[in-house]
Amino acid sequence: MPNQSSPTRYGAVAQAFHWLIAALVATQFTLAYLADDLPIGAHKLALLARHKSFGMTVLMLAILRLLWRLKNPPPELPGHMVPLERKLARATHIAFYVLLFAMPLTGWLMSSAKNYSVSWFGLFTWPNLIHKNETAFDFLRATHDTMSFILLSIAVLHILAALKHHFWNKDNVLLRMLPFIKSEKAKSEK
């Protein structure tokens, strides 16, 4: 499988970034959900430590993904898409990038405002970005929570749009991001 995107498919590197980040974001929602109702204790702190480590991993991967995308533009959108669909697709991708940076950064700032360390799987500790500040913590927590709902909503719409393209439009939008798949549509569009 080629590393770079072709006119009709994403390359292996772009696909790997997409699916790895998607899996990590799903993991983040799961960890946050599990930790939310737990009382303060060792189990909750362990879940939150993993949540922070995975969050910083998402941030690092988002940086690499953006750098990759700047050098390797994605395949063109299908010609049959109306201008509104094209604008929505672009806006969705921009929103994903903004949130993939903003979510980990607000989490890191939130931890810093509580003077809680952000460790990366116990290998090293990221420096605090701000001094302890309860007001900042409250604001950052509310911001982080709000962005999580926005991210979840956009992800659901993204999945529904991919399914619409596959089952309703019967084009290759979904197939071009699936690894190990060679669609007849993708072959015939070359």
C-alpha positions in Angstrom: 0.0 0.0 0.0 1.5 3.4 -1.0 2.4 5.8 1.8 1.2 8.9 -0.1 -2.3 9.7 -1.1 -3.3 9.0 -4.6 -6.0 11.0 -6.5 -8.6 8.5 -5.2 -7.3 7.0 -2.0 -5.5 8.1 1.2 -2.1 6.6 1.6 -1.1 4.1 4.4 0.4 6.8 6.6 -2.7 9.0 6.5 -4.9 6.0 7.1 -2.8 4.9 10.1 -3.0 8.4 11.6 -6.8 8.5 11.0 -7.6 5.1 12.6 -5.0 5.4 15.4 -6.3 8.8 16.5 -9.9 7.6 16.2 -9.2 4.6 18.4 -7.4 6.9 21.0 -10.3 9.4 21.0 -12.7 6.5 21.6 -10.4 5.3 24.4 -10.4 8.8 25.9 -14.2 8.9 26.0 -14.3 5.5 27.7 -11.7 6.4 30.3 -13.3 9.7 31.1 -16.7 8.0 31.4 -15.4 5.3 33.7 -13.5 7.8 35.9 -16.3 10.3 36.1 -18.5 8.5 38.8 -15.7 7.0 40.8 -14.8 8.4 44.2 -11.3 9.9 44.6 -9.0 7.0 45.1 -6.3 4.9 43.5 -8.5 3.5 40.7 -9.8 6.9 39.7 -6.3 8.4 39.7 -5.0 5.5 37.6 -7.8 6.0 35.0 -7.1 9.8 34.9 -3.4 9.2 34.5 -4.0 6.9 31.5 -6.5 9.5 30.2 -3.8 12.2 30.4 -1.2 9.9 28.8 -3.5 9.0 25.9 -4.5 12.7 25.6 -0.8 13.8 25.2 -0.4 10.9 22.7 -3.3 12.3 20.6 -1.7 15.8 20.7 1.7 14.4 19.5 0.0 12.4 16.7 -2.2 15.3 15.7 1.0 17.4 15.2 2.5 14.7 13.1 -0.8 14.1 11.2 -1.0 17.8 10.4 2.6 18.0 9.2 2.0 14.9 7.0 -1.2 16.4 5.6 0.5 19.6 4.7 3.0 17.7 2.6 0.5 15.1 1.3 -2.8 16.6 0.3 -5.8 14.4 0.6 -7.6 13.0 -2.4 -10.1 15.3 -4.1 -13.7 15.2 -3.0 -16.1 13.4 -5.5 -17.2 15.6 -8.3 -20.9 14.9 -7.6 -20.8 16.6 -4.2 -22.7 19.9 -4.1 -20.9 23.1 -2.8 -22.7 22.8 0.6 -21.5 19.2 1.1 -17.9 20.3 0.2 -18.0 23.2 2.7 -19.4 20.9 5.4 -16.7 18.3 4.7 -13.9 20.9 4.9 -15.4 22.5 8.0 -15.7 19.1 9.7 -12.1 18.3 9.0 -10.9 21.7 10.3 -13.0 21.3 13.4 -11.4 17.9 14.0 -7.9 19.3 13.8 -8.8 22.2 16.1 -10.3 19.8 18.6 -7.5 17.3 18.4 -5.2 20.2 19.5 -7.5 22.0 21.9 -8.7 19.0 23.8 -5.3 17.8 25.0 -4.1 21.4 25.6 -7.0 22.3 27.8 -6.6 19.0 29.6 -2.9 19.8 30.2 -3.7 23.4 31.3 -6.5 22.1 33.5 -4.1 19.7 35.3 -1.5 22.5 35.6 -4.1 24.7 37.2 -4.6 22.1 39.9 -0.9 21.5 40.1 -1.4 17.8 39.1 1.4 16.4 37.0 0.8 15.1 33.5 2.9 12.1 33.0 3.3 10.2 29.8 2.8 6.6 30.8 5.3 7.1 33.7 8.2 7.7 31.3 8.4 11.4 31.8 6.4 14.3 33.2 5.3 17.3 31.1 5.9 20.7 32.7 3.0 22.6 34.1 1.9 25.3 31.7 0.4 27.6 34.3 0.5 28.1 38.1 -2.1 26.7 40.4 -5.3 28.6 39.9 -8.7 27.3 40.9 -10.6 29.8 38.7 -8.6 28.8 35.7 -9.2 25.1 36.5 -13.0 25.6 36.7 -13.0 27.5 33.3 -10.7 24.9 31.6 -12.7 22.0 32.9 -16.0 23.5 31.6 -14.2 24.2 28.3 -12.8 20.7 28.1 -16.2 19.1 28.8 -18.0 21.3 26.3 -15.4 20.5 23.6 -15.8 16.8 24.4 -19.5 17.0 23.5 -18.7 18.9 20.3 -16.1 16.4 19.3 -18.5 13.5 20.0 -21.2 15.2 17.9 -18.8 15.9 15.0 -17.5 12.3 15.1 -21.0 10.9 14.9 -21.9 13.2 12.0 -18.6 12.2 10.3 -19.4 8.5 10.6 -23.0 9.1 9.4 -21.7 11.0 6.4 -19.2 8.3 5.5 -22.0 5.7 5.7 -24.2 7.9 3.6 -21.5 8.1 0.9 -21.1 4.4 1.0 -24.7 3.2 1.1 -26.7 6.1 -0.4 -24.3 7.8 -2.9 -22.4 4.5 -3.6 -19.1 6.3 -4.0 -15.6 5.6 -2.7 -15.4 8.2 0.1 -15.5 5.6 2.9 -13.5 3.0 1.0 -10.6 5.4 0.3 -9.9 5.6 4.0 -10.2 1.9 4.7 -6.8 0.1 4.9 -6.4 -3.1 2.9 -9.4 -2.4 0.7 -9.2 -2.0 -3.0 -12.6 -1.0 -4.3 -13.7 -1.3 -7.9 -14.8 2.3 -7.7 -11.3 3.4 -6.7 -9.8 1.4 -9.5 -12.2 2.7 -12.1 -11.7 6.3 -11.1 -7.9 6.2 -11.8 
